[in-house]
C-alpha cells in the first residue's frame, strides 16, 4: 500500500523528456522508462490531486492530466511528419509493458493489485488512443492544433445563411474587374 501511495504521489511528474537517449538505438524514452519502473499514477486520484476527485467517472481520469501523445511515443510535437514504422514499434512495446494484467501482477495485496490494474487499463487505453491519432494524418493535424489551443469542430456549420450569402456575393465582386470607385464602395459595405 505504501509503495502504491509513493507511485500515486509522483503523479505525472515522471513524464519529462530525458536529455539523453532520445532517438538512440535502445528502445527507451521517458514514458517507457516510467512505465517499466511502475512510476505511473492515475491522474485525478486523491493521492495526486490532494483529495479532489477530478475524474469524469470511476476510474476515468481527465485526459488533461495524462501525458500528451507526443510524450507517450517520444515524437517531436513540432513536426507533422511521423515515422510510422517507429510509431508502431513503440506502440507494441508500450502495450506489452502496460498490459493491465502485467501491471497488476507487480502489486502485493488485492487492493493494490486492483488499483494497479485500473492504472494499466487507463494508460493502455491512452496509448491506444494516441496511436490511432498519431498514425492518422488528419487526426494528428487536429490533435496538434488542439495542443496549441485551436479547436476545429467539423460538425459545426454556418447557421446565418444571409451572412453566408453576403460573403459569397462580396467574393464574386472581388473576383471581377473592379475599378477604384467600386473597391471603395465595396469597402464601405
C-alpha positions in Angstrom: 0.0 0.0 0.0 2.8 2.4 0.9 4.5 1.6 -2.4 1.3 2.4 -4.3 1.0 5.7 -2.4 4.5 6.6 -3.5 3.6 5.9 -7.1 0.4 7.9 -6.9 2.2 10.8 -5.2 4.7 11.0 -8.1 1.8 11.6 -10.5 2.7 12.6 -14.0 5.9 14.3 -12.9 7.8 11.4 -14.3 7.0 12.3 -17.9 9.7 14.8 -18.5 11.8 14.3 -21.6 15.1 12.8 -20.9 18.0 14.8 -22.1 19.9 11.8 -23.4 18.8 8.7 -25.1 16.2 10.2 -27.5 16.5 8.6 -30.9 19.2 6.2 -29.8 19.4 2.5 -30.8 17.9 1.4 -27.5 14.1 1.3 -27.3 13.9 3.7 -24.3 12.3 7.1 -23.8 11.0 8.8 -20.7 7.4 7.5 -20.8 8.6 3.9 -21.4 11.2 4.1 -18.6 8.5 5.3 -16.2 6.1 2.6 -17.3 8.8 -0.1 -16.8 9.6 1.2 -13.3 5.9 1.4 -12.4 6.1 5.2 -11.9 2.7 5.8 -13.3 -0.3 7.1 -11.4 -3.9 7.6 -12.0 -4.3 11.3 -12.8 -7.0 12.9 -10.8 -6.6 10.4 -8.0 -6.9 11.5 -4.4 -3.1 11.0 -3.8 -2.2 13.1 -6.7 -4.9 15.8 -6.6 -4.8 16.3 -2.9 -8.2 14.7 -2.2 -10.1 16.0 -5.2 -11.9 13.6 -7.5 -11.5 15.4 -10.8 -12.5 12.4 -12.8 -15.3 12.1 -15.3 -16.4 8.8 -13.7 -15.0 6.0 -11.7 -11.5 5.2 -13.0 -11.7 7.7 -15.8 -9.1 10.4 -15.3 -9.3 13.8 -17.0 -7.2 13.5 -20.2 -5.6 16.9 -19.5 -3.6 15.2 -16.7 -2.3 12.4 -18.9 0.9 13.0 -20.8 0.4 14.1 -24.4 0.5 11.5 -27.1 3.8 13.1 -28.3 5.3 12.4 -24.9 3.9 8.9 -24.8 5.5 8.0 -28.1 8.6 10.3 -27.8 7.5 12.1 -31.0 8.5 15.7 -31.7 5.3 17.8 -31.2 6.6 20.5 -33.5 6.9 18.1 -36.5 3.9 17.0 -38.5 5.6 14.0 -40.1 5.8 10.8 -38.1 7.9 7.8 -38.7 5.0 5.2 -38.9 7.1 2.0 -38.5 8.8 3.5 -35.5 5.5 4.6 -34.1 4.1 1.1 -34.5 7.2 -0.4 -32.8 6.8 1.9 -29.8 3.1 1.2 -29.6 3.7 -2.6 -29.4 6.4 -2.1 -26.8 4.2 0.1 -24.7 1.3 -2.4 -25.0 3.5 -5.2 -23.7 4.6 -3.1 -20.7 1.3 -1.5 -19.9 -1.0 -4.6 -20.2 -3.3 -4.4 -17.2 -2.6 -7.9 -16.1 1.2 -7.3 -16.3 0.9 -4.1 -14.3 -1.3 -5.7 -11.7 1.0 -8.7 -11.3 3.7 -6.4 -9.8 1.4 -5.5 -6.9 1.3 -7.0 -3.5 -2.2 -7.1 -2.0 -5.6 -7.4 -3.6 -6.4 -3.7 -3.2 -3.1 -2.6 -4.7 -3.5 -5.1 -7.5 -6.9 -3.8 -8.4 -5.6 -0.2 -8.3 -2.6 -1.0 -10.5 -4.8 -3.0 -12.9 -7.1 0.1 -13.2 -4.0 2.2 -13.8 -2.9 -0.2 -16.5 -6.3 0.0 -18.2 -6.2 3.8 -18.2 -2.7 4.0 -19.6 -3.2 1.2 -22.1 -6.3 2.9 -23.4 -4.4 6.2 -23.6 -1.7 4.5 -25.6 -4.3 3.0 -28.0 -5.9 6.4 -28.5 -2.5 8.1 -29.1 -1.5 5.5 -31.6 -4.8 5.9 -33.5 -4.4 9.7 -33.6 -0.8 9.9 -34.4 -0.9 7.4 -37.3 -3.8 9.2 -39.0 -2.7 12.4 -40.8 -6.0 14.2 -40.3 -6.4 13.2 -36.7 -2.8 14.1 -36.0 -3.2 17.6 -37.5 -6.4 18.2 -35.4 -4.6 17.0 -32.3 -1.6 19.2 -33.0 -4.0 22.2 -33.3 -5.8 21.2 -30.1 -2.4 21.1 -28.3 -1.9 24.7 -29.4 -5.4 25.8 -28.2 -7.1 25.8 -31.6 -10.2 23.6 -31.7 -11.6 22.6 -35.1 -15.2 21.4 -34.9 -16.0 19.6 -38.1 -19.6 19.2 -37.1 -20.3 22.9 -36.8 -21.9 24.7 -39.7 -23.0 28.1 -40.8 -26.3 29.0 -39.2 -26.6 32.5 -40.6 -27.4 31.9 -44.3 -27.9 35.7 -45.0 -24.3 36.4 -43.8 -23.1 33.5 -45.9 -24.9 34.9 -49.0 -23.3 38.3 -48.4 -19.8 36.7 -48.2 -20.4 34.8 -51.4 -21.6 37.9 -53.2 -18.7 40.0 -52.0 -16.2 37.3 -53.1 -17.8 37.3 -56.6 -17.4 41.0 -56.8 -13.8 40.9 -55.8 -13.0 38.2 -58.4 -14.3 40.5 -61.1 -12.5 43.5 -62.6 -13.3 46.3 -60.2 -12.3 50.0 -60.5 -11.1 52.2 -57.7 -14.6 53.6 -57.1 -16.1 50.1 -56.9 -13.4 48.9 -54.5 -14.1 51.9 -52.2 -17.8 51.3 -52.3 -17.3 47.6 -51.5 -15.0 48.5 -48.6 -17.9 50.7 -47.2 -20.3 47.7 -47.1 
